[in-house]
Amino acid sequence: MRQPTVPPTAGLPLQLGDLWPSGAGSLAGRLAEWLGVDAVQLECSGTSALMVALRSLQALRPGRSEVIAPAYTCPLVALAISQCGLQLRLCDLRADVLDMDPVCLQHLCSERTLAVLPTHLCGRVADVDAALSCARAVGAYVIEDAAQALGARSGAASVGLKGDIGFFSLAVGKGLSTFEGGVLVAREPSMRAALAAAGASTRFSPWWELRRSIELLGYALLYRPSGLRMAYGRPLQDSLARGDWVEAAGDDFGDLIPQHRLGRWRQRVGARALRRLAAFQRQTSVQAALRIAQLQASGLEVVQDAVPQAQGVWPVILLRMPNPQARDAVLRAHWGDGCGLSLPFVHVLPDYGRYDHVLGAARDDAVGQARNWAQRLLAISNSPWLDEARFAQLSAQIRAAAGLE
């Protein structure tokens, strides 16, 4: 009997009642309350939210032109920065944790720096204080990229609130999804006003909203074990059959980033689903803790938060394999069999090739440690649909590839 396909991340499944077209209250209001902030600003995607943030800061510091991001991050970050007419600079990573190297970051920061983007990659909490220290020394801003970290906390507060601006993604497969969507937060009322001014020109697009609404309906129907083989498993197998790991990982983005309003019906769907998110994240956190203990006991390296007293979220469990050969052997054997293995991103940004036209000077930035991370990372889905028996089988195969059995 064929086993069900496990999604690459632990996204919150939608229920039939979430699709009801009326009621549910304001998604912005419910999210603000859930995050413990005065207000949030909704955008059509996390990438669009980043662009609104950048444009708000451009208006405040028109003479600055550079944005510093981790060398290992989503290619959409580079595309967004380029579409705003800014220059990306790439910061190498620390050897011990999945976060920007503060020495490298300090070297990159200058009077040209508009913003630094500490990134809570895969729900792991980054060291925003270190980024703030470097940015403040040159009069730059900090934008927290919390696209994959809705629900993560640093101390008693949500991530996204230490920096000047934070943003979250509501894309497909995230903890909370409107298929595509973005959320902006800021501590200071003056910065919230700047974000509102930067986003004021965004218009509603009936075409984009119709498309995203149909896609959200498809997500509601197919994001379950019985539907994922068609929606995710078959396209993944086709990409792997062609040897296209970039397409398989979903890293194949076009240059154009649409910007439009998030429609009311999708907001209502999100508002209803949000009621279940805290309980779902508690469930996945408990599951992650048990499985991490098993993986660590067998000698595997599990990627943790970069700072103490943080509570990241667990869409995936990230492993750093002993070497690229061991990582690639596991992927070649099991990426396409529906067991929940994946990659956060395939390469550091300069190694894709297809994004060279938006990198500019960043092509020459030192990324050696980040490249080492990119070549050794492996993500195990933390979806509840990856049951104990299958997880045990998968972890044994990973241990064998790592030479631990």
Wavefront OBJ file of the C-alpha trace (Angstrom):
o trace
v 0.000 0.000 0.000
v 1.390 3.410 -0.992
v 2.107 5.679 1.979
v 0.570 9.175 2.077
v 2.605 12.177 0.987
v 3.879 14.346 3.839
v 4.090 18.114 3.155
v 7.557 19.692 3.380
v 6.433 21.974 6.231
v 3.919 21.820 9.066
v 1.267 24.176 7.727
v -2.080 24.630 9.450
v -4.758 22.728 7.492
v -7.917 24.648 6.671
v -11.368 23.410 7.655
v -14.598 23.670 5.719
v -15.950 26.246 8.169
v -12.984 28.534 7.455
v -14.322 29.106 3.936
v -17.623 30.673 5.011
v -17.845 34.018 3.184
v -19.104 36.253 6.011
v -18.295 37.061 9.611
v -15.041 36.041 11.347
v -13.975 39.589 12.190
v -10.895 41.453 11.037
v -7.773 39.439 10.246
v -5.625 42.504 10.970
v -7.316 43.011 14.322
v -7.124 39.353 15.312
v -3.457 39.121 14.286
v -2.587 42.262 16.240
v -4.193 40.780 19.337
v -2.553 37.389 18.752
v 0.893 38.968 18.328
v 0.423 41.390 21.210
v 0.863 44.567 19.146
v -1.199 47.703 18.620
v -1.767 47.129 14.898
v -0.579 45.195 11.860
v -0.596 46.054 8.162
v -1.688 43.385 5.683
v -0.057 42.966 2.275
v -0.527 40.454 -0.541
v 2.666 38.482 0.242
v 5.652 38.447 2.544
v 7.795 39.679 -0.344
v 5.420 42.554 -1.014
v 5.548 43.377 2.702
v 9.347 43.558 2.486
v 9.088 45.909 -0.480
v 6.673 48.198 1.391
v 9.091 48.202 4.340
v 12.034 49.085 2.101
v 10.145 51.872 0.348
v 9.078 53.359 3.678
v 12.730 53.459 4.767
v 13.838 54.878 1.415
v 11.510 57.811 2.037
v 13.124 58.350 5.452
v 16.745 57.916 4.267
v 16.767 58.751 0.527
v 20.556 58.927 0.349
v 21.113 55.304 1.348
v 21.144 52.455 -1.157
v 22.347 49.149 0.360
v 20.460 46.382 2.160
v 22.378 43.642 3.972
v 20.853 40.156 4.136
v 22.188 36.687 4.987
v 23.931 35.004 2.070
v 21.691 31.971 2.618
v 18.121 33.202 2.282
v 15.158 33.108 -0.069
v 15.942 34.429 -3.589
v 12.796 36.558 -3.331
v 14.713 38.795 -0.915
v 17.213 39.644 -3.645
v 14.435 40.217 -6.180
v 12.509 42.498 -3.807
v 15.578 44.600 -3.025
v 16.375 44.950 -6.722
v 12.775 45.863 -7.625
v 13.000 48.687 -5.075
v 16.084 50.035 -6.856
v 18.421 49.121 -4.005
v 21.696 47.178 -3.859
v 21.901 43.881 -1.979
v 24.948 43.021 0.112
v 25.436 39.502 1.443
v 26.584 38.710 4.968
v 28.307 35.398 5.616
v 27.036 33.130 8.401
v 28.488 32.109 11.717
v 30.099 28.692 11.908
v 28.187 27.621 15.011
v 24.618 28.846 14.422
v 22.426 29.591 11.418
v 22.711 33.374 11.665
v 24.684 36.297 10.271
v 28.322 36.598 11.349
v 28.487 39.848 13.392
v 32.113 40.484 12.375
v 31.206 40.218 8.701
v 28.096 42.310 9.278
v 30.060 45.063 10.992
v 32.476 45.125 8.053
v 29.618 45.465 5.522
v 27.752 48.228 7.361
v 28.539 51.733 6.161
v 27.019 55.133 5.516
v 25.429 53.556 2.413
v 23.484 50.975 4.460
v 19.742 51.541 4.537
v 18.733 48.362 6.381
v 19.966 45.071 7.813
v 17.723 41.972 7.533
v 18.255 39.454 10.358
v 16.315 36.365 9.310
v 14.444 33.871 11.487
v 15.025 31.087 8.967
v 12.693 28.078 9.223
v 11.345 29.417 12.506
v 14.752 29.552 14.251
v 15.142 32.806 16.163
v 18.047 35.004 14.995
v 20.195 37.363 17.068
v 18.473 40.654 16.322
v 20.403 42.494 19.042
v 23.673 41.885 17.181
v 22.127 43.195 13.963
v 20.780 46.244 15.800
v 24.193 47.023 17.239
v 25.848 46.978 13.820
v 23.038 48.890 12.119
v 22.744 51.587 14.757
v 26.487 52.252 14.598
v 26.047 53.551 11.041
v 22.546 55.021 11.376
v 20.802 52.176 9.515
v 17.487 50.430 10.185
v 16.707 46.803 11.001
v 13.949 44.827 9.248
v 13.292 41.428 10.810
v 12.585 38.800 8.172
v 10.166 36.621 10.109
v 8.476 35.238 6.994
v 8.815 31.674 8.309
v 8.415 32.498 12.003
v 4.853 33.608 12.760
v 4.324 32.618 16.397
v 8.028 32.558 17.356
v 9.030 34.565 20.397
v 12.164 36.203 21.752
v 11.805 36.480 25.493
v 8.221 37.491 26.231
v 7.514 39.194 22.882
v 6.852 38.078 19.342
v 9.748 38.146 16.928
v 9.563 41.077 14.532
v 9.388 43.696 17.293
v 13.034 44.243 18.259
v 13.900 45.784 14.922
v 12.340 48.859 13.397
v 10.035 46.743 11.193
v 9.154 43.075 11.069
v 7.257 41.049 8.499
v 5.624 37.634 8.331
v 4.403 35.515 5.428
v 0.982 33.887 5.075
v 2.038 31.879 2.023
v 1.030 28.314 1.235
v 2.358 25.805 3.751
v 3.150 28.428 6.393
v 1.713 28.159 9.905
v -1.226 30.331 8.845
v -2.027 30.666 5.166
v -4.206 32.810 2.932
v -2.298 31.082 0.110
v -0.310 34.304 -0.284
v -0.265 37.122 2.224
v 2.046 39.303 4.250
v 1.963 41.014 7.635
v 3.939 44.122 8.659
v 4.554 45.141 12.278
v 6.409 48.043 13.887
v 6.826 49.161 17.497
v 6.814 52.901 16.878
v 3.672 54.744 15.736
v 5.801 56.930 13.447
v 7.132 53.846 11.673
v 3.630 52.395 11.330
v 2.615 55.691 9.724
v 5.564 55.440 7.315
v 4.541 51.887 6.381
v 0.941 52.978 5.804
v 2.122 55.817 3.550
v 4.387 53.462 1.566
v 1.549 50.967 1.084
v -1.153 53.498 0.315
v -0.630 53.338 -3.447
v -1.266 49.579 -3.579
v -4.534 48.880 -5.383
v -6.957 45.973 -5.361
v -6.566 43.668 -8.372
v -9.660 41.583 -9.245
v -7.557 39.292 -11.456
v -4.945 38.537 -8.798
v -7.589 38.134 -6.100
v -9.575 35.678 -8.226
v -6.439 33.658 -8.898
v -5.363 33.601 -5.246
v -8.893 32.734 -4.101
v -9.007 29.738 -6.437
v -5.560 28.693 -5.222
v -6.698 29.019 -1.605
v -9.685 26.799 -2.322
v -7.311 24.258 -3.838
v -5.124 24.477 -0.738
v -8.138 23.869 1.501
v -9.096 20.790 -0.528
v -5.675 19.283 -1.197
v -3.546 20.168 1.844
v -4.239 16.846 3.507
v -2.639 13.393 3.138
v -5.120 12.274 0.495
v -4.565 15.302 -1.748
v -0.886 16.122 -1.378
v 0.309 13.446 -3.788
v -1.391 15.266 -6.652
v -0.693 18.829 -5.507
v 2.872 18.392 -4.264
v 4.196 14.866 -4.734
v 3.831 14.510 -8.502
v 5.314 17.939 -9.400
v 8.213 17.225 -7.018
v 8.903 13.857 -8.616
v 8.827 15.446 -12.087
v 11.351 18.098 -11.029
v 13.662 15.513 -9.464
v 13.381 13.306 -12.537
v 14.755 16.242 -14.568
v 17.505 16.763 -11.997
v 16.196 20.262 -11.277
v 16.709 20.714 -7.547
v 15.984 24.449 -7.758
v 12.517 23.789 -9.150
v 11.994 20.923 -6.690
v 12.729 23.238 -3.766
v 10.479 25.982 -5.169
v 13.405 28.378 -5.626
v 12.578 29.189 -9.267
v 11.112 32.686 -9.061
v 10.388 35.210 -11.794
v 11.523 38.813 -11.538
v 8.071 40.366 -11.219
v 6.694 40.618 -7.684
v 2.966 41.445 -7.756
v 1.645 44.008 -5.302
v -2.071 44.297 -4.653
v -4.562 44.322 -1.805
v -5.386 41.177 0.170
v -9.051 40.437 -0.545
v -11.740 40.357 2.128
v -12.755 36.718 1.695
v -9.179 35.481 2.097
v -8.813 37.693 5.154
v -11.908 36.051 6.672
v -10.502 32.590 5.963
v -7.293 33.572 7.726
v -9.134 35.089 10.685
v -11.094 31.877 11.272
v -8.046 29.628 10.921
v -6.042 31.835 13.294
v -8.244 30.636 16.166
v -6.582 27.194 15.893
v -3.005 28.318 15.274
v -1.781 28.514 18.883
v -2.995 24.994 19.671
v -1.508 23.669 16.436
v 1.866 25.246 17.192
v 1.855 23.810 20.712
v 1.238 20.380 19.199
v 4.066 20.710 16.694
v 6.437 22.118 19.346
v 5.854 19.087 21.582
v 6.370 16.770 18.607
v 9.555 18.601 17.603
v 11.004 18.419 21.125
v 10.534 14.647 21.284
v 11.996 14.063 17.840
v 14.905 16.433 18.355
v 15.864 14.522 21.497
v 15.898 11.280 19.497
v 17.967 12.791 16.683
v 20.498 14.345 19.048
v 20.817 11.158 21.069
v 21.883 9.383 17.882
v 24.622 11.965 17.188
v 22.887 14.140 14.584
v 23.230 17.936 14.747
v 19.891 19.733 15.047
v 19.835 23.467 14.269
v 18.567 25.477 17.242
v 17.694 29.125 17.914
v 20.652 31.513 17.741
v 19.872 33.147 21.108
v 18.871 31.922 24.576
v 15.378 32.423 25.985
v 13.852 32.181 22.518
v 10.953 29.980 21.505
v 11.083 29.365 17.792
v 8.379 27.636 15.821
v 8.899 24.297 14.137
v 7.559 24.053 10.571
v 10.549 21.775 9.986
v 13.363 20.226 11.980
v 16.656 21.358 10.468
v 19.682 19.082 10.500
v 23.265 19.946 9.595
v 24.734 16.813 8.098
v 28.445 15.970 8.544
v 29.249 16.727 4.910
v 27.537 17.538 1.585
v 27.926 13.986 0.316
v 25.907 12.552 3.205
v 23.213 15.200 2.805
v 22.915 14.670 -0.951
v 22.799 10.885 -0.581
v 19.744 11.168 1.678
v 18.035 13.600 -0.669
v 18.641 11.479 -3.766
v 17.226 8.444 -2.020
v 14.211 9.977 -0.274
v 13.329 13.507 -1.387
v 10.771 12.296 -3.889
v 9.156 9.488 -1.878
v 6.780 11.700 0.110
v 8.415 11.236 3.514
v 8.732 14.962 4.235
v 12.386 15.629 3.396
v 13.281 18.919 1.706
v 15.751 21.798 1.541
v 15.147 25.294 2.954
v 16.897 26.700 -0.145
v 19.220 24.946 -2.578
v 22.108 27.436 -2.729
v 23.585 30.592 -1.336
v 22.355 33.429 -3.546
v 25.451 33.780 -5.803
v 25.408 30.057 -6.646
v 22.032 29.995 -8.414
v 23.258 31.797 -11.524
v 19.733 32.733 -12.551
v 19.699 35.616 -10.037
v 23.067 37.129 -10.961
v 21.343 40.040 -12.721
v 19.966 41.337 -9.390
v 23.025 40.701 -7.214
v 25.390 43.385 -8.539
v 28.222 43.961 -6.050
v 26.898 41.161 -3.839
v 28.346 38.622 -6.284
v 31.765 39.420 -4.808
v 30.791 39.241 -1.129
v 32.413 36.464 0.917
v 29.924 33.625 1.468
v 32.145 30.621 2.249
v 30.612 29.692 5.592
v 27.080 30.237 4.265
v 27.890 27.957 1.329
v 29.001 25.276 3.760
v 25.664 25.562 5.571
v 23.720 25.433 2.301
v 25.482 22.251 1.229
v 24.861 20.422 4.510
v 21.363 21.451 5.609
v 18.482 18.995 5.494
v 14.892 19.716 6.532
v 12.537 17.113 7.996
v 8.882 18.079 7.944
v 7.362 18.573 11.381
v 3.878 17.899 10.060
v 1.746 15.719 12.351
v 1.125 13.593 9.250
v 4.684 12.239 9.505
v 3.838 9.468 11.951
v 6.189 7.885 14.481
v 6.863 4.733 12.484
v 7.785 6.630 9.345
v 9.872 9.150 11.289
v 11.812 6.313 12.934
v 12.474 4.733 9.537
v 13.560 8.059 8.046
v 15.851 8.965 10.941
v 17.534 5.556 10.725
v 18.247 6.164 7.051
v 19.641 9.621 7.829
v 21.896 8.182 10.562
v 23.163 5.556 8.153
v 24.012 8.193 5.528
v 25.804 10.225 8.204
v 27.890 7.195 9.194
v 26.292 6.927 12.637
v 25.089 3.332 12.270
l 1 2 3 4 5 6 7 8 9 10 11 12 13 14 15 16 17 18 19 20 21 22 23 24 25 26 27 28 29 30 31 32 33 34 35 36 37 38 39 40 41 42 43 44 45 46 47 48 49 50 51 52 53 54 55 56 57 58 59 60 61 62 63 64 65 66 67 68 69 70 71 72 73 74 75 76 77 78 79 80 81 82 83 84 85 86 87 88 89 90 91 92 93 94 95 96 97 98 99 100 101 102 103 104 105 106 107 108 109 110 111 112 113 114 115 116 117 118 119 120 121 122 123 124 125 126 127 128 129 130 131 132 133 134 135 136 137 138 139 140 141 142 143 144 145 146 147 148 149 150 151 152 153 154 155 156 157 158 159 160 161 162 163 164 165 166 167 168 169 170 171 172 173 174 175 176 177 178 179 180 181 182 183 184 185 186 187 188 189 190 191 192 193 194 195 196 197 198 199 200 201 202 203 204 205 206 207 208 209 210 211 212 213 214 215 216 217 218 219 220 221 222 223 224 225 226 227 228 229 230 231 232 233 234 235 236 237 238 239 240 241 242 243 244 245 246 247 248 249 250 251 252 253 254 255 256 257 258 259 260 261 262 263 264 265 266 267 268 269 270 271 272 273 274 275 276 277 278 279 280 281 282 283 284 285 286 287 288 289 290 291 292 293 294 295 296 297 298 299 300 301 302 303 304 305 306 307 308 309 310 311 312 313 314 315 316 317 318 319 320 321 322 323 324 325 326 327 328 329 330 331 332 333 334 335 336 337 338 339 340 341 342 343 344 345 346 347 348 349 350 351 352 353 354 355 356 357 358 359 360 361 362 363 364 365 366 367 368 369 370 371 372 373 374 375 376 377 378 379 380 381 382 383 384 385 386 387 388 389 390 391 392 393 394 395 396 397 398 399 400 401 402 403 404 405
